[in-house]
């Protein structure tokens, strides 16, 4: 391989490596910013909408739901669910924000991991070229 081609390849590797390092750092910062915005929903939890019937008719309410009993009740026992109230209530709004932060962090962590793998691949590629 000519000296020019070797230099081109090295420059290409350097450019790709720097770009991935920048993206890796940027995503890490975004994850940290989201953590600082407030609490996250419990891992593996989701919000469920359900209907309750009362004297005035039927109403829609919302609750946290989990596959495991992680919510502490007033009696001190663990439950699979936790009531969060009507749409737009303070508890509902807080739950939605917590869930949004958890989902954003999980998505960014997945991308962060892919970039981390890409960095490892580039380092391996660079070591083969040397």
C-alpha positions in Angstrom: 0.0 0.0 0.0 1.4 3.4 -0.9 2.4 5.9 1.8 -0.4 8.2 0.7 -3.1 5.5 1.1 -1.8 4.6 4.6 -2.0 8.3 5.6 -5.5 8.6 4.2 -6.7 5.5 6.1 -5.1 6.8 9.3 -6.8 10.2 8.8 -10.1 8.5 8.2 -9.8 6.4 11.4 -8.9 9.5 13.4 -11.9 11.5 12.0 -14.3 8.6 12.8 -12.8 8.0 16.2 -13.1 11.7 17.2 -16.7 11.9 15.9 -17.7 8.8 18.0 -15.9 10.2 21.1 -17.8 13.4 20.7 -21.1 11.6 20.3 -20.3 9.3 23.2 -19.6 12.3 25.4 -22.6 14.3 24.2 -25.0 11.4 25.0 -23.4 10.9 28.4 -24.1 14.5 29.2 -27.7 14.3 28.0 -28.2 11.3 30.2 -26.8 13.2 33.2 -29.0 16.2 32.5 -32.1 14.0 32.5 -31.1 12.4 35.8 -30.8 15.9 37.3 -34.3 16.9 36.1 -36.1 14.7 38.7 -37.1 11.2 39.8 -37.4 8.3 37.3 -40.2 5.8 37.2 -39.4 2.5 38.9 -37.7 0.1 36.5 -40.2 -2.1 34.7 -43.2 -0.1 35.6 -45.9 1.4 33.4 -49.0 3.5 33.8 -52.4 1.8 33.4 -55.7 3.4 32.7 -58.8 1.8 34.3 -62.4 2.6 34.7 -64.2 2.9 38.1 -68.0 3.2 38.5 -69.5 5.4 41.1 -72.8 7.1 41.9 -72.3 9.8 39.2 -71.3 7.3 36.5 -68.0 5.9 35.4 -64.7 7.6 35.7 -61.2 7.0 34.3 -58.3 6.7 36.7 -54.6 5.8 36.4 -52.2 3.7 38.4 -48.6 2.5 38.4 -48.4 -1.2 37.5 -45.5 -3.6 37.9 -44.7 -7.3 37.5 -43.3 -7.3 41.0 -44.7 -6.1 44.3 -42.6 -3.0 44.7 -45.0 -0.3 45.8 -45.5 0.2 49.6 -49.1 0.5 50.7 -50.4 2.6 53.7 -50.4 -0.7 55.7 -46.7 -1.1 55.0 -47.2 -4.1 52.7 -46.0 -4.4 49.1 -48.3 -4.1 46.1 -48.1 -4.6 42.4 -49.9 -1.3 41.8 -50.1 2.3 43.1 -53.0 4.7 42.5 -52.0 8.0 40.8 -55.5 9.5 40.3 -57.2 11.3 37.4 -55.6 12.6 34.3 -54.0 15.9 34.9 -53.8 15.5 38.7 -50.4 16.3 40.3 -49.7 12.6 40.9 -50.6 11.7 37.3 -48.5 14.5 35.9 -45.5 13.6 38.1 -45.9 9.9 37.0 -45.9 10.8 33.3 -42.8 13.0 33.8 -41.0 10.2 35.7 -41.9 7.7 33.0 -40.8 10.0 30.2 -37.4 10.5 31.9 -36.9 6.8 32.4 -37.8 6.0 28.8 -35.4 8.8 27.5 -32.6 7.5 29.6 -33.1 3.9 28.5 -33.1 4.9 24.9 -30.0 7.1 25.2 -28.2 4.3 27.2 -28.9 1.9 24.3 -27.4 4.4 21.8 -24.5 5.1 24.2 -23.8 1.3 24.3 -23.8 1.1 20.5 -21.3 4.0 20.3 -19.2 2.3 22.9 -19.1 -0.9 20.8 -18.2 1.3 17.7 -15.3 2.9 19.6 -14.0 -0.6 20.5 -14.3 -1.6 16.8 -12.4 1.5 15.7 -9.7 0.9 18.2 -9.3 -2.7 17.0 -9.3 -1.5 13.4 -6.6 1.1 14.3 -4.4 -1.5 16.0 -4.6 -3.8 12.9 -3.5 -0.9 10.7 -0.4 -0.3 12.8 
